[in-house]
Amino acid sequence: MLKQPLIAFVAACLYAGVCAAQPPHKVSLTYDVSYNGVVAAELTEVLEHDGKNFSLASEGRGKGIGALLYRGAANRSCRGEVTSTGLRPLEYRDQRGDKPAAVARFDWVRKTLTQEHDGKNETTNMAPPLQDRLSFLYNYAFQSVPDLKPGKEIKITLTDGKGLTQFQYNVAGREVLKTPAGELETVHLVKQRDNQADRGTEIWFASGRDYLPVRILVIEKDGVRIDQVLTRIGN
């Protein structure tokens, strides 16, 4: 007699666990972006979703000395679907100042990707796993149990609307990261570099805050360090 209520209870718990894996329906993250230690820009990203569909908007503007150098805004956006394994983008846009936007459109039925940039329109077959550069950063926030064990290798192909780039990240481990938004438990990913001349990239996801991205460090070929660090989280 107790089996049916017990099954219903377990199912409810599992369903609640899946729901708990998703971030709030709306969350905004603000970052300071520094170049070799000097803050030059502020970046604001807003994630909205209803459990089935999502949208991401990212806007960067000059700050401090950067406000004198960069007068135009850098805007990126993405929209798509929320699936049981994470985010599935449908359209990604990247616009810098007054320049025409670079656009990537995903057709998951035909398994094709169309990229529009510089007056060109190119359609290629998809080669999953495939995401854009914005949705990739929020994908783990929608996975019930992100597979980010230390030592794991993550292979992903990313589009920026202009082309495709293959990446391999290695999970370096877990660490406490001090940010202006507070101390955060994080998972640290490091991009594999084929040679020392490659650009280096490291990403920290907050394991206690829905695996949202809280720091991105890029080391350019000439040694310039571009560091994007979370300053606050809001609704």
C-alpha positions in Angstrom: 0.0 0.0 0.0 3.0 2.3 0.6 4.7 1.7 -2.7 2.7 4.2 -4.8 3.1 7.1 -2.3 6.8 6.3 -1.9 7.3 6.3 -5.7 5.5 9.6 -6.0 7.7 11.0 -3.2 10.9 9.9 -4.8 9.8 11.2 -8.2 9.0 14.6 -6.6 12.4 14.7 -5.0 14.1 13.9 -8.3 12.1 16.5 -10.1 12.9 19.1 -7.4 16.6 18.2 -7.8 16.4 18.8 -11.5 14.7 22.2 -11.0 17.3 23.1 -8.3 20.0 22.6 -10.9 18.7 25.6 -12.8 19.7 29.2 -11.9 17.1 31.9 -11.0 14.8 32.8 -13.9 16.7 36.1 -14.2 20.2 36.8 -13.0 22.6 39.6 -13.9 26.4 39.4 -13.5 28.7 42.4 -13.5 32.5 42.1 -14.1 35.5 44.3 -14.2 37.8 43.6 -17.1 41.4 44.5 -16.6 44.4 44.6 -19.0 47.6 43.8 -17.2 46.0 44.7 -13.9 44.4 48.0 -15.0 40.6 48.0 -15.1 39.6 49.2 -18.5 36.0 48.0 -19.0 32.9 46.9 -17.2 30.9 43.9 -18.6 27.2 43.2 -17.7 25.6 39.9 -18.6 21.9 39.1 -18.1 20.5 35.5 -18.2 16.8 35.0 -18.5 14.9 31.6 -18.9 11.6 29.9 -18.2 12.9 26.4 -17.9 12.3 25.8 -21.6 13.8 28.7 -23.4 16.7 31.1 -22.6 18.2 34.4 -23.6 21.6 35.9 -22.8 22.7 39.5 -23.3 26.2 40.8 -22.7 27.3 44.4 -22.9 30.8 45.8 -22.4 31.7 49.5 -22.0 34.9 51.3 -21.3 35.6 52.1 -17.6 38.3 54.4 -16.2 41.0 54.9 -18.7 39.2 52.5 -21.0 36.2 54.9 -21.2 38.6 57.3 -23.0 39.9 54.7 -25.4 36.7 52.7 -26.2 33.6 54.8 -26.8 31.5 52.2 -28.5 29.8 49.3 -26.8 30.5 45.6 -27.4 27.3 43.6 -27.4 26.7 39.9 -27.6 23.5 38.0 -27.3 22.2 34.5 -27.6 18.8 32.8 -27.5 17.8 29.1 -27.6 16.3 26.2 -25.8 16.9 24.6 -22.3 17.3 20.8 -22.6 18.0 18.0 -20.1 21.7 18.2 -21.0 22.1 22.0 -21.0 21.7 24.9 -23.4 21.0 24.5 -27.1 21.5 27.8 -28.9 19.4 28.8 -31.8 21.0 32.2 -32.6 24.1 34.1 -31.5 25.0 37.7 -32.4 28.2 39.6 -31.8 28.3 43.4 -32.6 31.2 45.7 -31.9 30.4 49.4 -32.1 28.9 50.4 -35.4 30.1 47.4 -37.3 27.6 44.9 -38.7 26.9 42.0 -36.3 28.4 38.6 -36.8 25.6 36.1 -36.6 25.5 32.3 -36.1 22.2 30.4 -36.6 21.8 26.8 -35.5 19.4 24.4 -37.2 19.3 21.3 -35.0 16.8 19.6 -37.3 18.9 19.8 -40.4 22.1 19.8 -38.3 23.5 22.8 -40.0 25.2 26.0 -38.8 24.9 29.3 -40.8 27.4 32.0 -40.1 26.9 35.6 -41.4 29.8 38.1 -41.3 31.4 40.7 -43.4 28.7 40.4 -46.1 29.3 36.6 -46.3 26.8 33.8 -45.6 28.3 30.4 -45.0 26.4 27.2 -44.1 28.2 24.1 -42.8 27.3 20.8 -41.2 27.3 20.7 -37.5 29.9 18.7 -35.6 28.6 18.3 -32.0 29.4 19.2 -29.3 28.9 22.7 -30.7 28.0 26.0 -29.0 28.6 29.7 -29.3 31.1 31.6 -27.1 28.4 33.0 -24.8 26.1 30.0 -24.2 29.1 27.8 -23.5 29.8 29.8 -20.4 26.3 29.2 -18.9 25.8 25.7 -20.1 26.9 24.0 -16.8 24.3 26.1 -14.9 21.6 24.0 -16.5 23.1 20.6 -16.0 21.7 18.7 -13.0 25.1 17.2 -12.1 27.9 18.9 -14.1 30.7 16.4 -14.9 33.6 18.5 -13.8 35.7 16.1 -11.9 39.4 17.0 -11.6 41.4 15.7 -14.6 38.4 15.5 -16.9 39.0 16.6 -20.5 36.3 18.8 -22.1 36.3 19.0 -25.9 34.0 21.6 -27.5 33.7 23.5 -30.8 32.7 27.1 -30.5 31.4 29.6 -33.0 31.7 33.4 -32.9 29.7 34.0 -36.0 32.8 34.2 -38.1 34.3 30.7 -37.8 34.6 27.6 -35.8 37.4 26.9 -33.2 38.0 23.6 -31.4 39.0 23.8 -27.7 40.0 21.3 -25.1 39.7 22.3 -21.5 41.1 20.3 -18.6 39.5 20.5 -15.2 42.3 21.7 -12.9 40.4 21.2 -9.7 38.4 23.1 -7.1 39.5 26.2 -5.3 38.2 29.1 -3.3 38.3 32.3 -5.4 38.3 35.7 -3.8 36.4 38.3 -5.8 34.8 41.7 -5.1 31.5 39.7 -4.9 32.9 37.6 -2.0 34.7 34.3 -1.6 33.3 31.6 -3.9 33.8 27.9 -4.2 34.8 27.3 -7.8 35.8 24.7 -10.4 38.8 25.8 -12.4 39.1 24.9 -16.1 42.3 25.5 -18.1 42.5 25.4 -21.9 45.1 23.0 -23.3 47.7 24.9 -25.3 49.3 23.0 -28.2 52.4 25.3 -28.0 53.6 28.2 -25.9 52.6 30.7 -28.6 48.9 29.8 -28.2 46.5 32.0 -26.4 45.9 30.8 -22.9 42.4 30.7 -21.4 41.2 29.8 -17.8 37.7 29.8 -16.6 36.3 29.6 -13.0 32.7 28.5 -12.4 31.1 29.0 -9.0 30.0 25.6 -7.9 27.9 27.1 -5.0 26.2 29.6 -7.3 24.7 27.4 -10.0 28.1 27.0 -11.8 27.9 30.6 -13.2 31.1 31.9 -14.7 32.8 34.2 -12.2 36.3 34.7 -13.7 37.8 34.4 -17.2 41.5 34.9 -17.7 43.0 35.2 -21.2 46.7 35.4 -21.8 47.4 36.7 -25.3 50.3 35.5 -27.4 52.3 38.7 -26.5 51.8 38.1 -22.8 49.0 40.6 -22.2 46.7 39.4 -19.5 43.0 40.2 -19.9 41.2 39.3 -16.6 37.4 39.4 -16.2 36.4 39.1 -12.6 32.9 39.1 -11.0 32.1 42.2 -9.0 28.4 41.6 -8.2 25.4 39.2 -8.8 21.9 40.6 -9.1 18.4 39.9 -10.3 
